[in-house]
Amino acid sequence: MAGLPPDDSARPPRLVCRAGCVPRPHRTITRVIVDIHTHLFPPRLIAARARLVAADETFGEMYADPKAKMATVDDLVDSMDRAGVDVSVACGFWWRDPALAAEHADYLVDVARISGGRILAFVPTREAVA
């Protein structure tokens, strides 16, 4: 119709920054797919799910439903391989019990250490940061 702008729906969107720059592939950095928020649990915590749901209100809100998946490192790596994800960030959990928090943090750090760079541990801490 006359007076209407052309229909751009068939064209892919053009990504332009506010200054007018157009992103281009980087010359030296290859494309990497990163999943920035995953959760992993040691098998012992998965086995103790019902007890943990009752003991930790926040955990219970997220994992009381048996359909809510609690994944181990093997589950995550299998999923990453199927989806073509190069790196995942495994986030810790804000446990009320400091011993559980430490056990979970240790698991995430150990998993990251043996993952060959595919898993990065992001562990909450209650310690003051200077």
C-alpha positions as a Python dict, from the first residue, in 0.01 Angstrom:
ca = {
    (1, 'M'): (0, 0, 0),
    (2, 'A'): (116, 348, -68),
    (3, 'G'): (259, 538, 228),
    (4, 'L'): (345, 228, 435),
    (5, 'P'): (704, 123, 501),
    (6, 'P'): (820, -189, 316),
    (7, 'D'): (756, -521, 488),
    (8, 'D'): (1089, -637, 634),
    (9, 'S'): (953, -956, 789),
    (10, 'A'): (1117, -1177, 525),
    (11, 'R'): (1464, -1032, 592),
    (12, 'P'): (1670, -1153, 885),
    (13, 'P'): (1713, -892, 1158),
    (14, 'R'): (2022, -673, 1128),
    (15, 'L'): (2203, -632, 1455),
    (16, 'V'): (2330, -279, 1490),
    (17, 'C'): (2469, -118, 1803),
    (18, 'R'): (2352, 226, 1912),
    (19, 'A'): (2658, 386, 1757),
    (20, 'G'): (2571, 228, 1421),
    (21, 'C'): (2833, -47, 1423),
    (22, 'V'): (2749, -384, 1271),
    (23, 'P'): (2890, -690, 1451),
    (24, 'R'): (3125, -902, 1242),
    (25, 'P'): (3282, -1241, 1311),
    (26, 'H'): (3594, -1207, 1519),
    (27, 'R'): (3917, -1280, 1335),
    (28, 'T'): (4081, -1486, 1609),
    (29, 'I'): (3807, -1608, 1843),
    (30, 'T'): (3600, -1899, 1720),
    (31, 'R'): (3232, -1932, 1799),
    (32, 'V'): (3168, -2087, 2141),
    (33, 'I'): (2828, -2181, 2281),
    (34, 'V'): (2806, -2125, 2658),
    (35, 'D'): (2518, -2229, 2882),
    (36, 'I'): (2552, -1975, 3159),
    (37, 'H'): (2320, -2126, 3420),
    (38, 'T'): (2309, -2496, 3504),
    (39, 'H'): (2277, -2687, 3830),
    (40, 'L'): (2459, -3009, 3918),
    (41, 'F'): (2429, -3220, 4228),
    (42, 'P'): (2642, -3496, 4375),
    (43, 'P'): (2465, -3832, 4360),
    (44, 'R'): (2435, -3838, 4742),
    (45, 'L'): (2228, -3518, 4739),
    (46, 'I'): (2008, -3651, 4459),
    (47, 'A'): (1943, -3964, 4667),
    (48, 'A'): (1853, -3744, 4967),
    (49, 'R'): (1609, -3528, 4767),
    (50, 'A'): (1301, -3588, 4986),
    (51, 'R'): (1492, -3505, 5304),
    (52, 'L'): (1643, -3193, 5147),
    (53, 'V'): (1304, -3072, 5019),
    (54, 'A'): (1172, -3092, 5376),
    (55, 'A'): (1482, -2935, 5533),
    (56, 'D'): (1546, -2642, 5297),
    (57, 'E'): (1251, -2424, 5196),
    (58, 'T'): (1414, -2269, 4891),
    (59, 'F'): (1539, -2605, 4766),
    (60, 'G'): (1189, -2742, 4823),
    (61, 'E'): (1035, -2467, 4610),
    (62, 'M'): (1257, -2568, 4319),
    (63, 'Y'): (1283, -2945, 4357),
    (64, 'A'): (975, -3075, 4542),
    (65, 'D'): (821, -3175, 4210),
    (66, 'P'): (978, -3507, 4105),
    (67, 'K'): (967, -3382, 3743),
    (68, 'A'): (1226, -3115, 3831),
    (69, 'K'): (1549, -3273, 3708),
    (70, 'M'): (1845, -3300, 3942),
    (71, 'A'): (2145, -3361, 3720),
    (72, 'T'): (2488, -3509, 3783),
    (73, 'V'): (2795, -3413, 3583),
    (74, 'D'): (2736, -3708, 3349),
    (75, 'D'): (2381, -3588, 3279),
    (76, 'L'): (2508, -3238, 3201),
    (77, 'V'): (2790, -3350, 2972),
    (78, 'D'): (2550, -3578, 2780),
    (79, 'S'): (2309, -3287, 2738),
    (80, 'M'): (2591, -3053, 2630),
    (81, 'D'): (2708, -3303, 2368),
    (82, 'R'): (2355, -3348, 2229),
    (83, 'A'): (2295, -2971, 2212),
    (84, 'G'): (2639, -2869, 2085),
    (85, 'V'): (2722, -2667, 2398),
    (86, 'D'): (3093, -2607, 2446),
    (87, 'V'): (3099, -2475, 2804),
    (88, 'S'): (2850, -2474, 3092),
    (89, 'V'): (2853, -2270, 3410),
    (90, 'A'): (2747, -2493, 3700),
    (91, 'C'): (2588, -2273, 3965),
    (92, 'G'): (2594, -2361, 4330),
    (93, 'F'): (2297, -2341, 4563),
    (94, 'W'): (2236, -2118, 4865),
    (95, 'W'): (2190, -2400, 5116),
    (96, 'R'): (2080, -2306, 5466),
    (97, 'D'): (2305, -2576, 5610),
    (98, 'P'): (2671, -2470, 5578),
    (99, 'A'): (2785, -2834, 5561),
    (100, 'L'): (2559, -2899, 5262),
    (101, 'A'): (2681, -2579, 5100),
    (102, 'A'): (3042, -2688, 5144),
    (103, 'E'): (2975, -3039, 5012),
    (104, 'H'): (2795, -2903, 4706),
    (105, 'A'): (3065, -2641, 4643),
    (106, 'D'): (3338, -2905, 4667),
    (107, 'Y'): (3153, -3121, 4414),
    (108, 'L'): (3121, -2833, 4167),
    (109, 'V'): (3487, -2736, 4202),
    (110, 'D'): (3597, -3099, 4158),
    (111, 'V'): (3375, -3141, 3852),
    (112, 'A'): (3513, -2820, 3699),
    (113, 'R'): (3870, -2934, 3768),
    (114, 'I'): (3828, -3264, 3579),
    (115, 'S'): (3605, -3134, 3297),
    (116, 'G'): (3884, -3012, 3072),
    (117, 'G'): (3741, -2660, 3070),
    (118, 'R'): (3389, -2763, 2969),
    (119, 'I'): (3236, -2686, 3309),
    (120, 'L'): (3300, -2374, 3515),
    (121, 'A'): (3201, -2370, 3884),
    (122, 'F'): (3011, -2066, 4012),
    (123, 'V'): (2992, -2121, 4385),
    (124, 'P'): (2811, -1894, 4630),
    (125, 'T'): (2996, -1801, 4945),
    (126, 'R'): (2897, -1640, 5269),
    (127, 'E'): (3248, -1507, 5322),
    (128, 'A'): (3309, -1136, 5301),
    (129, 'V'): (3486, -1026, 4987),
    (130, 'A'): (3737, -746, 5038),
}
